[in-house]
Amino acid sequence: SGLLKKEESEYLVQLLEAFVNLTFSDLGIETLVGRNAIEQFCLILEQKHYQVTLEERFQKIAKLSLRVLGNMSINHEGKQECIDVRVIARSYRYLEQSRERSYDDALNVSLILMSISIHLEGKTQIIDEVDENGNPLILQAIVKRLQTQQYPNIRKNLKVCLCNVAELPRGFQDITRQLVEKIEILDEV
């Protein structure tokens, strides 16, 4: 049974690698838009069952799923579908640093955030994702990630995202609140 799980997860990895390659072009992305693909990639990321069943292979599967979502978010139609299925709220946790999260996870999420935050609804989704106390969860995750000087590509994408979100008055206000005591980050942005 354990061998079967390994074979099944390897098959899924191979399929996801094919989707990554397919989504490097607009033509490949457009074949997937409107066919529930983005929703399915999000479901893979959200399923705790997969994390338990697939164990260490899940990290590779999550990385590839995030990469496909990042690729799709660059395309205009893909970006709109990412907004429609709330990819930002469903994936931002992979930005957080932890043993379970890789550099590639954070880089792919930073690409998703940067790409989708260009759109008005994307900006709104970023500032509307709050906890029970009204704290902007995604903005907090972005700022926390920016507090380290490591990984310039992630930092660049996240700074662009913050600039995009700051175009909204409420976005500017929420970002300023998050950075009021982190002047060095505010200066960078």
Number of C-alpha atoms within 10 A of each C-alpha: 6 9 8 9 14 16 12 13 21 16 12 17 20 14 13 22 17 13 20 22 13 19 25 17 14 16 11 15 24 17 12 16 18 12 10 11 16 23 18 12 20 21 14 17 20 14 10 12 10 17 17 11 14 19 13 13 18 21 17 19 25 26 24 25 26 29 27 26 29 28 25 30 26 23 21 16 16 24 24 19 20 25 21 13 14 18 26 23 17 14 22 22 16 24 24 20 15 9 6 11 16 18 16 18 26 25 24 27 28 28 26 30 31 27 24 29 25 18 17 14 14 27 25 15 20 24 21 18 15 16 10 6 6 9 15 19 18 24 25 17 16 23 21 14 20 21 12 11 9 10 13 12 13 23 22 16 20 25 21 19 26 23 18 22 29 20 13 15 10 15 22 17 13 19 22 15 11 18 17 12 10 14 11 12 15 16 8 10 14
